[in-house]
């Protein structure tokens, strides 16, 4: 733009100034660019609202997944509470879906342990050992280590290369060490056989065989176990870890409080979603509505409510309203937790049928999980809505850039024209001044 060349002529050209051009451009920008900017901001606000709704539907989805027929692992219908006695074992179960109510008794008569050998006392671990060899057999493997020219530290390092062995130089007093050789794992199958040739480090002395490999000997509900590990993994998902000799037991009962708490979370999150969608569609004095296409979100909420209202069970005999749930006049879910707690205790199978259903007739949780999961999937309702808004923002950005560039070109051209007019007017004024001077001389 020809900034700075306007307004340099005499009085007749002062009106054709850069200040005038700037005022004209500002006025035209306000009328052309500001509406586009406002529309971009409104669309971005709408997009943020849709993304906020998407986040909340995903939060509801995370709760609903616990009621899905196809959920792998433990669902809210599989949760157990346990009471244990005794200290000989610990009980864990990452997946309780295979557990049944009842008691399990465990008796441990022997723990599995490693094979452990030690050398005689060593005063200097950096000295050379001398010529000879040490052979160690474990299972079907056998390893031979020569000692010629090696220090105890070097021998320890070489033995440590083998994963079946656990080897360390242990300081056993202020000025003495022992080389300790252990099997890396428990059990008879990991027992060590150590022989020495042309050297005696004490490894074959019975007193230096400080721990002998042995298996776990235990019984679980009268079934005998003889294992190399202290862990018993049962097919029902229960894991038992032996800690000491003795008797222990565990009593399992179904924990219905987990199901009731999950339903309470579902009701709370659904009502939060109702509030959020209403605020974005309807708005209020402090927070105006920001959604331009309210039909999309209304359809979403109608679909969710339809799933919740529907009848379930193979004969359509089950519905939410039989177990302490209802909708109020404003469309919020209401829950009587006490009634639901009694119902799950007395009608466990019926309520599980209502929520999870079957492959041929899915339940509330299974249907709702599928619907919510698809909302932000490809071609999903919210995914499509977000894509439309993002495309609209891209188009508006292009419109703004195009209009802004057009205004710049227009006023650059006008600035050039104004500059030319200023020069012409100045020349005319100069010529007129000369003519006026001649006329005045004649007078």
Secondary structure as the mmCIF struct_conf table of DSSP 4:
data_model
#
loop_
_struct_conf.conf_type_id
_struct_conf.id
_struct_conf.beg_label_comp_id
_struct_conf.beg_label_asym_id
_struct_conf.beg_label_seq_id
_struct_conf.end_label_comp_id
_struct_conf.end_label_asym_id
_struct_conf.end_label_seq_id
TURN_TY1_P TURN_TY1_P1 UNK A 3 UNK A 4
TURN_TY1_P TURN_TY1_P2 UNK A 6 UNK A 7
BEND BEND1 UNK A 9 UNK A 9
HELX_RH_3T_P HELX_RH_3T_P1 UNK A 11 UNK A 13
TURN_TY1_P TURN_TY1_P3 UNK A 14 UNK A 15
BEND BEND2 UNK A 16 UNK A 16
HELX_RH_AL_P HELX_RH_AL_P1 UNK A 18 UNK A 64
HELX_RH_3T_P HELX_RH_3T_P2 UNK A 65 UNK A 67
TURN_TY1_P TURN_TY1_P4 UNK A 69 UNK A 70
BEND BEND3 UNK A 73 UNK A 73
TURN_TY1_P TURN_TY1_P5 UNK A 76 UNK A 77
BEND BEND4 UNK A 78 UNK A 78
STRN STRN1 UNK A 80 UNK A 85
BEND BEND5 UNK A 87 UNK A 88
STRN STRN2 UNK A 89 UNK A 92
BEND BEND6 UNK A 94 UNK A 94
TURN_TY1_P TURN_TY1_P6 UNK A 97 UNK A 98
BEND BEND7 UNK A 101 UNK A 101
STRN STRN3 UNK A 102 UNK A 110
STRN STRN4 UNK A 113 UNK A 113
STRN STRN5 UNK A 116 UNK A 118
HELX_LH_PP_P HELX_LH_PP_P1 UNK A 119 UNK A 119
BEND BEND8 UNK A 120 UNK A 120
HELX_LH_PP_P HELX_LH_PP_P2 UNK A 121 UNK A 121
STRN STRN6 UNK A 122 UNK A 122
BEND BEND9 UNK A 123 UNK A 123
TURN_TY1_P TURN_TY1_P7 UNK A 125 UNK A 126
BEND BEND10 UNK A 127 UNK A 127
STRN STRN7 UNK A 128 UNK A 128
BEND BEND11 UNK A 131 UNK A 131
STRN STRN8 UNK A 133 UNK A 138
TURN_TY1_P TURN_TY1_P8 UNK A 139 UNK A 140
STRN STRN9 UNK A 141 UNK A 146
TURN_TY1_P TURN_TY1_P9 UNK A 148 UNK A 149
STRN STRN10 UNK A 151 UNK A 151
HELX_RH_AL_P HELX_RH_AL_P2 UNK A 152 UNK A 159
TURN_TY1_P TURN_TY1_P10 UNK A 160 UNK A 161
TURN_TY1_P TURN_TY1_P11 UNK A 163 UNK A 164
STRN STRN11 UNK A 165 UNK A 173
TURN_TY1_P TURN_TY1_P12 UNK A 174 UNK A 175
STRN STRN12 UNK A 176 UNK A 183
BEND BEND12 UNK A 184 UNK A 185
BEND BEND13 UNK A 187 UNK A 187
HELX_RH_3T_P HELX_RH_3T_P3 UNK A 188 UNK A 190
STRN STRN13 UNK A 192 UNK A 197
BEND BEND14 UNK A 198 UNK A 198
BEND BEND15 UNK A 202 UNK A 202
TURN_TY1_P TURN_TY1_P13 UNK A 203 UNK A 204
BEND BEND16 UNK A 205 UNK A 205
HELX_RH_3T_P HELX_RH_3T_P4 UNK A 206 UNK A 208
STRN STRN14 UNK A 209 UNK A 211
STRN STRN15 UNK A 214 UNK A 214
STRN STRN16 UNK A 216 UNK A 220
TURN_TY1_P TURN_TY1_P14 UNK A 221 UNK A 222
STRN STRN17 UNK A 223 UNK A 227
BEND BEND17 UNK A 228 UNK A 230
STRN STRN18 UNK A 231 UNK A 233
TURN_TY1_P TURN_TY1_P15 UNK A 235 UNK A 236
BEND BEND18 UNK A 237 UNK A 237
STRN STRN19 UNK A 239 UNK A 242
BEND BEND19 UNK A 244 UNK A 245
STRN STRN20 UNK A 246 UNK A 254
HELX_RH_AL_P HELX_RH_AL_P3 UNK A 256 UNK A 281
TURN_TY1_P TURN_TY1_P16 UNK A 282 UNK A 282
STRN STRN21 UNK A 283 UNK A 283
BEND BEND20 UNK A 285 UNK A 287
STRN STRN22 UNK A 288 UNK A 288
BEND BEND21 UNK A 292 UNK A 292
HELX_RH_AL_P HELX_RH_AL_P4 UNK A 294 UNK A 309
BEND BEND22 UNK A 310 UNK A 310
STRN STRN23 UNK A 312 UNK A 312
BEND BEND23 UNK A 313 UNK A 313
TURN_TY1_P TURN_TY1_P17 UNK A 314 UNK A 315
BEND BEND24 UNK A 316 UNK A 316
STRN STRN24 UNK A 318 UNK A 318
HELX_RH_3T_P HELX_RH_3T_P5 UNK A 320 UNK A 322
TURN_TY1_P TURN_TY1_P18 UNK A 323 UNK A 324
STRN STRN25 UNK A 325 UNK A 327
TURN_TY1_P TURN_TY1_P19 UNK A 329 UNK A 330
BEND BEND25 UNK A 331 UNK A 331
STRN STRN26 UNK A 333 UNK A 335
HELX_RH_AL_P HELX_RH_AL_P5 UNK A 337 UNK A 346
HELX_RH_AL_P HELX_RH_AL_P6 UNK A 348 UNK A 355
TURN_TY1_P TURN_TY1_P20 UNK A 356 UNK A 356
STRN STRN27 UNK A 357 UNK A 357
BEND BEND26 UNK A 359 UNK A 361
STRN STRN28 UNK A 362 UNK A 362
HELX_RH_AL_P HELX_RH_AL_P7 UNK A 364 UNK A 375
TURN_TY1_P TURN_TY1_P21 UNK A 376 UNK A 376
BEND BEND27 UNK A 377 UNK A 377
TURN_TY1_P TURN_TY1_P22 UNK A 378 UNK A 379
HELX_RH_AL_P HELX_RH_AL_P8 UNK A 381 UNK A 442
#
